[in-house]
Amino acid sequence: MTETLLEVDDLVVAYPRKGLRAGATEILHRVSLAIEPGRTMGLVGESGSGKTTLGRAILGLAPVTGGSIRFQGRDIAHASRRERIALARDLQVVFQDPYTSLNPSMEIGRILAEPLENQRIGAAESRARVRELLDRVGLPSDAISRQPREFSGGQRQRVAIARALALRPKLIVCDEPVSALDLTTQARVLDLFLEIQQDTGVSYLFISHDLDVIRHISHDVAVLLHGDIVEQGPSLQVTGQPQHPYTQRLLLASPLPEPDAQAQRRAERRRLREEERIEGAERRTAP
């Protein structure tokens, strides 16, 4: 039986409001999901659904107020700073914006060597690893002495991916890693993620608002709406035959080249949105 790599169980994340009696705003409501070794869990939802908060909670960047997060069987929901540094060998992140996630004043070689130095890996081994990483993500060897501003958006995201791979992690949290890229570059970067997974066996939590992107890269999919998972299952099932109206609406959000078909899709989205509104109103007024 395959051991679960990451298990999120009944996770609650809440942020305090301002004021002495303001209470707290709950962002995630008892969210549960699991990621197996070598597989990708796609987490999809619109802005404000809580998907980035879930990724941040796993990384120790958001407060966990309930439930558990277990990585390789160990609860990391309240890991200390020292434990997080050790955990960085196995758990890494690729952020959304390649323009702000890289230090603009550092050369690429230093950016890639930094996580290796933090783990006390020797200089000679670090240099060899940096060259290996650049080759792994398809960047030229002279990138070592260049700065982020000298690269395109897609190339910068390749640098960010290389940095996440530096310590050979078991899981990478990918927070909207292609949303800031044009469509052609998106496709190339997604293919790179797939190639890396095939070669290394790394797992991904892949966060996106785009169901087409999630379909392309994920083995399993969880759909998040207002802090609740409303649908979860194998990618082909969730993205091909969605059961929840919200997932159906996300699927219909993808544009079509033919105007008549696109108009029909918009009408169907409006119908589903109205059904969701009525259902939500009924829940709020129920005794």
N, C-alpha and C positions, 0 to 999 in steps of 0.2 A: 504494500500500500504506500502511495506517495505521501510524504510528509508535507503538510501545509507550510508554506514559507511565511506568509503574513495572514493573520486572522484578526479582523476587526469585529468586535462583538458588542452590540447594544451601545455604540459610541454616542456620547452626548458632549457637545461643545457649546458653551455659553459664555458670553462676554458681559461684564457688569455695565449697567447704565450709569450715567452721571447722577449724582445726588445721593443723599443718605438713605432714602427709602425707595430708590428707583428699581431695585431688583436686578434682574439679568435678562439679556436677550439670548434665547436659545437658537443656535444656528443649525445644529445637527440634532436630530431626534432619534436616538436608539438605532443608529445605522450599523448594519452588519454586512460584511463581505469577506471573501477569502481569495488568496492568490497562491497558485501552485507553482513550484519551481519550473522555470522555462516557459511560462505562459504570460499572456498579457490580459489584464483586467482593464477594459475600457470603462471610464466613468464619464457619463455624458449628462448634460443639463444646460439650461440657459444661464445667463449671468444672474447671480444672486441665488442660485440653487444650493450653494454650499459645497460645491465640488472642490474648489481650491482650499477651502477650510479643512476638508477631509485630508487632502494631501499635506497641508501644513501640520495637522495634528499628528500624522504619522511621522513627520520629520521633527516633531518636538517644538514646532513654532506656533502652535495654537493650544489654548488651555483645554485639557480633557477634564470634564466635570462629571463624567459617568461612563461606565462600560470599560472595555479593555482593548488594548492593541498588543497583540503578541507577534513577535518576530522570531522565527525558529523556536517557538515554544516559550520564549521569554517575554514577560510583560514589559513593554517599553513606554507605556503611556506616561509615566512620571519619571523617566530616566534622568539621572543627574547629568551635569555638563561633562564630567569625566566619562560617564557611560556613553554619552552621545558621540564623543570623540572616538572612542573605540568602535562604536557602531558604524561610524563613517566608512569603515572598510567594506561593509556589506550593504549599506543603504545610502544611495546618492540621489541627486535631483538634477533635472534640466528645467530651467525656468522658461517662461513664455518669451521674454524679450531679449534677443541676443545682443541688443544695443546697450542694455543696462546691466546685464548679468555678468559682463566681463569688465575687469578693471581697465579703464582706458589708458592709464599711465604705465601699465606693465606690458612687457613683451610676451608673446604667446608662449615661449619656452618657460618663462617664469610662472605664468598662469597655470600651465599644466604640471609644473614641478611642485607647486605649492602644496597640494594635498599629499604628495609623496613625502615631502619634507616634514609635514605635520605628523606623519606616521613614522618618522625617524628612519626613512629609507635612505641609504647612502647616495652620495652625489653621482657616482659612476652608474649605479643601477637606475637612478632617476633620469639621467641623460639618455640612457638606452631606452627606457620606457617612454619618454617623451617622443623620441623618433618613431618608436613603434606605434604610438597613439596617432601621430600625424598621418602615418601611412594607413592606419586602420580607418580613419574617417575621410581619406582621399584628399589630404592637403599636402602641398609641397614641403620639402624638408627645410627650405629657407624661411618658412613661416615662423620658425623658432625665434628669429631676431626681428620680427615685425610686430606692430601693434594692432589692436583690434580695428582701429579706424581705417586700416589699409585693406580691409576685407569687406565683401558684400554681406548682406543679412544672412543668406544661406551658409556662407563660409563661417561666419561668426557662430551660427548655431552648431556647425560641425565642431568648432573649437569647444563649445559648451558641452557637447556630447563626449568629446575626447576627455575633457576634464572629469566628467562623471564616471568615465570608464577607467580612470587612472589606477584606482585601487582594486580593480576587478570585482566590483560589487555583485551581490546576488539579486538586488532589487533596485530599480531606478524609478523614482516618482517623476513623471513627465507632465509638467503643468502647462497645457496649451503650447507645446513646443513648436508647432508649425503655424499657429494662427497669425503671426506677424509676417509671414512669408507669402510671396506670390504663389499661384497655383502650381506652376512648373517646379519651383523650388520646393514647395510642399511635397510633391510626389517624390522628388529625389531624396529628401530627408527621411520621409517615411520608409522608402526602400532601404535606406541606410540603417534605420532602426531594426527592420526585419532581418537584414543581413547580419547585423551584430548579434541579434538574438539567436539566429541559427548557428552562428560560429561559436558563441560563448555560453549559451544557455541561460543568459540573464533574464530575469522577469521584469515586467513593466506594470506600473499603475499609470495608465495613459489617460489624462484628463483632457476633455475637449467639449466644445459646444456643438461640434459638427458630427452628425451621425454618420455621414459618408466616410470621414476620417476614421472614426471608431470602427466602422465595419471593415475597413481596409486592414487595420493593424491588430485587432483584438481577437482573442479566443473566447472570452467571456465579456459580458456587458452588464453594467448596473446603471439604471436611469435614476437620476436624482432630481426631485422637485420639492422646493421649499424645505430642504433639510430632511426629506424622507426618500428612501428608495422605493419607487413605485413599480419597478419591473426589473428583473434580474434573470440571467440565464445565458446559454450559449449564444455567441455572436450571430450566427446564421438565423437563429430563432427570433432573437430580440430585434435585429435590424431588418429581417426579411418578413416576419409575420408578427409585428408588435401587437400586444393585447391591450395595453393601457392607452387611453385616448391621448395622453400627453406624449408618449413615445410615437404614436401615430402622427401627431402633429409635428414632432421633430423630423420625422421621415419626410413629411410633406414640405418641409422648409427648404429642401434642396431644389435649386432652380432647374427648369427644363428649357431646352432650346426652342421648342415650338410654343408660340403665344397661346393657342387654344388649350393645349395641355397644361400650360402654366396657369392659365385663368381657372381651369377646373381644379387644379391643385390648391390655388388660393381659396376658392370657395369651400373646398373640403376642410381646409385649415380653419376657416371662420366658423364652420359648423362645429368642429371639435372644440374650439375655444369656447363657444357658447355653451356646449354641453358641460365643459369643465366649470364654467362660471355658475351654472345652475346647480351642479352637483355640490360645489363649494358652499353656495348659499344654503342649500338644504342641510348640509352638515353643521353649519354655524347656528341654524335655528332649531336643530333637533334637540329634544329634551335630554 
